[in-house]
C-alpha cells in the first residue's frame, strides 16, 4: 500500500514537472471529460448515493451531480479570462519599468473528501485543482464506501492518470498520504481531523485549505413571513438528513415568535416528507450506526415538538425530522455540531442577545438571518463573524459557483467555488521587468550624496 501511494505521488509529480497540465486547452479538455463522465455514469453514482445515504435520485441530481456539472460549466466559461495576466505599475522610483501578475499552478495537490456529500465535495475542489493546472491525488471517504467505489471508477475511467489518481482506504491510507509532500492539501471534514491534517502538513510547510463546520445559527426576526421562513429552514435543515456542514444547527427567536413559528415548521415538514417520513422517497438515512447513535443521544424527547427517538429505527439508520423546543444553552444538543436531523429552538430577547450568543461561540461556517429590517441584516453582517451570511434563505447559496465558499476560525480557512477555487489552487506570481539601459537605479546606489538624499526623499514621500 505504501509503495503504491509513493509511486502515485512520484508519477503525478513527474507528470506535472513535464508540463502536462500547463496548457489551458488541456485543462478544459479534462474538465469536459469529467462532465461527460458524470453524464454517462449518472445511474451508477445515484445508486451509490442511495446505498450510502438513502438519497433519492432528484436530491442527488440537485445537491451532488448537478452542482458539480454547473461548477464545471461556469469554470470552463470563464477560465481563460481568470488566468489572463494583470498589469501593475511599479511607481516612479523604478520607472521606466513594467510588471504583471500571473496565476501559476501550485503542483501536486491532495484532496481528502468527506462522506456527507461524497460526490459534490470531492469533485468541486477537483474541478478547481484541474482548472488551476495541478495534478491531484483524490482520497474519497471510506464512510461512504459505495460512492467511494463509484467515484474511483469515474475518475479512473474518464480522466487521464497523468492528471488525477485515486487512493481508496481508511485511516492507514490517509496517514501514509499525509506523510508525503504535496503543494496543497484540501481537506473537508471535522475540526478534530482538520487539526491532524494541519499538523502533518506543517512537517513539509504545505499550505492547507480546511473546510470544516460548526454550529451554524439561524435568527428569525419578528414580523417576517413565518410560513416561507419555516419552509426554507426545514428544507435546509433536513436535506441529506441534516448531514450538511452548513445546515441550520440551531434556531433563535423571541418567545412569541417561536410560539407562532412552531406550527409552520411542523406543517412544512409534513408538506415535504409526509406524516411518516420513514415512507418518504425524499428523506434519507444516517450514514452509519455510529452517527445514528450519536445524534439519537442528543434528542431530549421531553422537549420534542416534532419527531423524537420513539420513531427512530436503528436497523434502517432512520432518524425522523426532529424539532426540540425549550432548549437551554447548556443542553447536550448545544455542546457540539449536530450533523443530523435535529433542530433545537432557543428563546432570546431579540437581535442583541442573538448576536451576543453567536459571538460567544466559535465562528460558524455560515449564519442565517430572516429579517425584513435592513438595520438588523447590517448588524449581523458587521457584528458577527462566519464563513458566510445568508439572509432569507438556507443552504441554497452554497450551490452558486459565483460565491466563494469557505470558513473562518474554527470553521476552516481558504475558499473555493468558481474563481475563488482557481485562485486557491494557483499562486499569484508577480513578474517585474526593467531594461538595463539607461541605468536609472543608480540613484539608489551608494555613496548617498546630498543630491541623492534629497531626490530619494522626494521620491519616497
TACORKA-V571668 format. One record per residue. RES is the residue in one letter. SS is DSSP state (2 for helix, 1 for strand, 0 for the rest). NEAR is the number of other C-alpha atoms within 8 Angstrom. D_LAST is the distance of its C-alpha to the last C-alpha in Angstrom with 1 decimal. Layout:
[[RES SS NEAR D_LAST] [RES SS NEAR D_LAST]]
This chain:
[[X 0 5 61.4] [X 2 7 58.7] [X 2 6 59.5] [X 2 7 59.3] [X 2 11 55.9] [X 2 9 54.5] [X 2 8 55.9] [X 2 10 54.3] [X 2 10 50.9] [X 2 8 51.4] [X 2 9 52.6] [X 2 14 49.7] [X 2 11 47.1] [X 2 8 48.9] [X 2 13 49.0] [X 2 14 45.3] [X 2 7 44.6] [X 0 6 46.9] [X 0 8 44.7] [X 0 10 47.3] [X 0 14 45.0] [X 0 9 42.1] [X 0 9 43.5] [X 2 10 42.7] [X 2 6 46.2] [X 2 9 47.8] [X 2 13 45.9] [X 2 10 47.1] [X 2 8 50.6] [X 2 11 50.7] [X 2 13 49.6] [X 2 9 52.3] [X 2 10 54.8] [X 2 11 53.9] [X 2 10 54.4] [X 2 9 57.8] [X 2 11 58.8] [X 2 11 58.1] [X 2 7 60.3] [X 2 7 63.1] [X 0 9 63.0] [X 2 9 62.8] [X 2 7 66.3] [X 2 8 65.8] [X 2 11 62.5] [X 2 13 63.8] [X 2 8 66.9] [X 2 11 64.8] [X 2 13 62.7] [X 2 11 66.0] [X 2 9 67.4] [X 2 12 64.5] [X 2 13 63.3] [X 0 10 66.0] [X 0 16 63.7] [X 0 12 65.5] [X 2 8 64.7] [X 2 6 62.9] [X 2 10 60.5] [X 2 13 59.9] [X 2 11 59.2] [X 2 9 56.7] [X 2 11 54.9] [X 2 12 55.1] [X 2 13 56.0] [X 2 10 54.7] [X 2 12 51.3] [X 2 11 50.8] [X 2 10 52.2] [X 2 9 49.8] [X 2 13 46.9] [X 2 12 48.0] [X 2 8 48.3] [X 2 10 44.8] [X 2 12 43.1] [X 2 9 45.1] [X 2 7 44.2] [X 2 8 40.4] [X 2 9 39.9] [X 2 8 38.9] [X 2 6 36.2] [X 2 7 34.8] [X 2 8 34.6] [X 0 7 33.1] [X 0 8 29.8] [X 1 7 26.6] [X 1 8 23.9] [X 1 8 20.2] [X 0 7 17.2] [X 0 10 15.2] [X 0 6 12.1] [X 2 7 11.2] [X 2 7 11.0] [X 2 10 14.6] [X 0 8 15.9] [X 0 7 18.8] [X 0 11 19.8] [X 1 11 21.5] [X 1 12 22.1] [X 1 11 24.5] [X 1 12 25.9] [X 1 13 29.6] [X 1 11 31.9] [X 1 10 34.3] [X 1 11 37.4] [X 0 13 37.3] [X 0 12 40.8] [X 1 14 43.8] [X 1 15 43.8] [X 1 12 46.3] [X 1 14 47.3] [X 1 13 49.4] [X 0 14 51.0] [X 0 12 52.7] [X 0 10 56.2] [X 0 10 55.8] [X 0 10 54.5] [X 0 14 55.4] [X 0 10 55.0] [X 2 12 52.0] [X 2 11 49.9] [X 2 14 50.8] [X 2 9 50.3] [X 2 11 47.2] [X 2 13 44.9] [X 2 11 46.9] [X 2 11 46.0] [X 2 16 42.3] [X 2 15 42.8] [X 2 15 44.7] [X 2 14 42.3] [X 0 13 39.5] [X 0 16 41.6] [X 0 16 42.7] [X 1 17 46.1] [X 1 15 47.5] [X 1 14 50.1] [X 1 14 51.4] [X 1 13 53.2] [X 0 16 55.2] [X 0 15 56.5] [X 0 10 59.9] [X 0 7 60.6] [X 0 13 61.1] [X 2 9 63.3] [X 2 10 64.7] [X 2 13 61.3] [X 2 13 60.0] [X 2 8 62.9] [X 2 11 62.3] [X 2 11 58.6] [X 2 10 59.5] [X 2 8 62.0] [X 2 12 59.5] [X 2 12 56.7] [X 2 11 59.1] [X 2 7 60.9] [X 2 10 58.2] [X 0 12 55.1] [X 0 8 54.7] [X 0 7 55.1] [X 0 10 52.4] [X 0 15 50.0] [X 1 13 51.5] [X 1 12 53.9] [X 1 11 55.5] [X 0 10 56.5] [X 0 11 58.9] [X 0 11 60.0] [X 0 8 59.2] [X 2 6 57.6] [X 2 7 58.7] [X 2 12 57.2] [X 2 10 53.9] [X 2 8 53.7] [X 2 10 54.2] [X 2 8 51.6] [X 2 10 49.0] [X 0 7 49.8] [X 0 8 48.5] [X 0 7 45.0] [X 0 11 43.4] [X 0 10 39.9] [X 1 14 40.1] [X 1 14 42.7] [X 1 13 43.3] [X 1 13 45.6] [X 1 12 47.2] [X 0 12 49.4] [X 0 8 49.7] [X 2 11 47.0] [X 2 6 49.5] [X 2 8 49.7] [X 2 13 46.0] [X 2 8 45.4] [X 2 8 47.8] [X 2 10 46.0] [X 2 9 42.6] [X 2 8 44.0] [X 2 10 45.6] [X 2 13 42.5] [X 2 9 40.5] [X 0 7 42.8] [X 0 8 41.3] [X 0 6 37.8] [X 0 12 38.9] [X 0 9 36.9] [X 1 11 39.1] [X 1 12 39.4] [X 1 13 41.7] [X 1 15 43.4] [X 0 15 45.4] [X 0 17 46.8] [X 0 13 47.5] [X 0 12 49.1] [X 0 15 47.8] [X 1 14 48.6] [X 1 13 49.9] [X 1 12 49.8] [X 1 13 52.2] [X 0 14 51.4] [X 0 8 54.2] [X 0 6 55.3] [X 0 10 54.4] [X 0 6 57.1] [X 2 9 58.6] [X 2 10 60.8] [X 2 7 57.9] [X 2 13 55.7] [X 2 12 58.7] [X 2 12 59.2] [X 2 10 55.6] [X 2 11 55.5] [X 2 11 58.9] [X 2 10 57.9] [X 2 13 54.7] [X 2 13 56.4] [X 2 13 59.6] [X 2 10 58.4] [X 2 12 59.1] [X 2 13 61.0] [X 2 13 57.8] [X 0 12 56.6] [X 0 11 53.1] [X 0 9 49.9] [X 0 9 48.6] [X 0 14 51.9] [X 0 16 52.0] [X 0 15 52.8] [X 1 12 53.7] [X 1 13 54.0] [X 1 13 53.1] [X 1 17 54.4] [X 0 12 56.0] [X 2 9 59.7] [X 2 6 60.9] [X 2 11 58.8] [X 2 11 60.0] [X 2 8 63.6] [X 2 9 63.2] [X 2 11 61.2] [X 2 9 63.7] [X 2 8 66.4] [X 2 12 63.9] [X 2 12 62.7] [X 2 9 66.3] [X 2 8 67.1] [X 2 12 64.1] [X 2 12 65.2] [X 2 9 68.7] [X 2 7 67.6] [X 2 8 65.6] [X 2 11 67.9] [X 0 9 71.2] [X 0 5 73.3] [X 0 7 73.6] [X 2 10 70.3] [X 2 7 72.1] [X 2 5 73.9] [X 0 9 70.8] [X 0 6 69.8] [X 0 9 66.3] [X 0 15 65.8] [X 0 12 65.0] [X 0 13 65.7] [X 0 14 63.9] [X 0 12 62.9] [X 0 8 65.2] [X 2 9 67.3] [X 2 6 64.6] [X 2 9 62.3] [X 2 14 65.3] [X 2 8 66.4] [X 2 8 63.0] [X 2 12 62.4] [X 2 9 66.0] [X 0 6 65.5] [X 0 9 62.8] [X 0 12 65.1] [X 0 8 66.8] [X 2 8 69.8] [X 2 4 70.3] [X 2 9 67.1] [X 1 13 67.4] [X 1 9 67.8] [X 1 9 67.9] [X 0 11 68.9] [X 0 15 69.3] [X 2 10 70.8] [X 2 5 74.3] [X 2 8 73.5] [X 0 10 71.7] [X 1 8 73.4] [X 0 8 72.5] [X 0 5 74.4] [X 0 6 72.5] [X 0 13 69.2] [X 1 13 69.2] [X 0 15 67.4] [X 0 12 67.7] [X 0 13 64.9] [X 1 13 64.7] [X 1 13 63.2] [X 1 16 63.3] [X 0 10 63.2] [X 0 8 62.8] [X 0 10 60.5] [X 0 7 59.0] [X 0 6 55.6] [X 0 6 57.3] [X 0 8 59.8] [X 2 7 59.8] [X 2 9 58.7] [X 2 10 55.3] [X 0 7 54.7] [X 0 8 53.6] [X 0 9 52.7] [X 0 12 56.1] [X 0 11 55.8] [X 0 11 59.2] [X 0 14 61.0] [X 1 13 60.7] [X 1 12 58.8] [X 1 12 58.6] [X 1 14 58.3] [X 1 13 56.7] [X 1 10 56.8] [X 0 11 53.7] [X 0 10 53.4] [X 0 9 50.8] [X 2 10 47.2] [X 2 7 46.0] [X 2 9 48.3] [X 2 13 47.8] [X 2 11 44.0] [X 2 8 44.6] [X 2 8 47.1] [X 2 11 44.8] [X 2 10 41.9] [X 0 6 44.3] [X 0 6 45.2] [X 0 10 43.4] [X 0 14 41.2] [X 1 17 43.5] [X 0 19 43.2] [X 0 13 43.6] [X 1 14 44.5] [X 1 15 46.7] [X 1 15 46.9] [X 1 13 49.6] [X 0 14 48.7] [X 0 7 48.8] [X 0 6 46.3] [X 2 7 42.6] [X 2 6 41.5] [X 2 9 43.3] [X 2 11 41.9] [X 2 8 38.4] [X 2 9 39.2] [X 2 10 40.4] [X 2 9 37.4] [X 2 7 34.9] [X 2 7 37.0] [X 0 10 38.6] [X 0 10 37.3] [X 1 12 39.3] [X 0 14 39.0] [X 0 10 39.8] [X 1 10 41.1] [X 1 11 44.0] [X 1 10 45.3] [X 0 9 48.9] [X 0 13 49.8] [X 0 14 50.2] [X 0 9 49.9] [X 2 8 49.7] [X 2 9 45.9] [X 2 8 45.7] [X 2 8 47.6] [X 0 8 45.0] [X 0 11 43.2] [X 0 7 40.3] [X 0 10 39.5] [X 0 12 38.0] [X 1 10 40.4] [X 1 13 39.6] [X 0 20 39.5] [X 0 13 37.3] [X 2 8 38.0] [X 2 12 41.8] [X 2 16 42.4] [X 1 15 40.4] [X 1 11 37.2] [X 0 11 36.2] [X 1 13 37.4] [X 1 15 39.4] [X 0 17 41.3] [X 2 14 40.3] [X 2 11 36.7] [X 2 11 35.8] [X 2 14 38.6] [X 2 14 37.4] [X 2 12 33.8] [X 2 11 35.5] [X 0 13 37.6] [X 1 12 34.9] [X 1 11 31.6] [X 1 9 28.5] [X 1 8 27.7] [X 1 8 24.4] [X 1 8 25.0] [X 1 8 22.4] [X 1 7 23.5] [X 0 8 22.4] [X 0 8 24.9] [X 0 5 25.7] [X 0 5 25.8] [X 0 5 23.9] [X 0 7 22.1] [X 2 8 18.5] [X 2 8 17.5] [X 2 6 18.9] [X 2 7 15.5] [X 2 8 15.0] [X 0 7 18.6] [X 0 4 19.8] [X 0 4 20.7] [X 0 9 17.3] [X 0 6 18.1] [X 2 6 16.5] [X 2 7 15.5] [X 2 10 14.0] [X 2 9 12.0] [X 2 8 10.7] [X 2 8 10.0] [X 2 10 8.4] [X 2 8 6.1] [X 2 7 5.2] [X 2 8 5.5] [X 2 5 3.8] [X 0 4 0.0]]
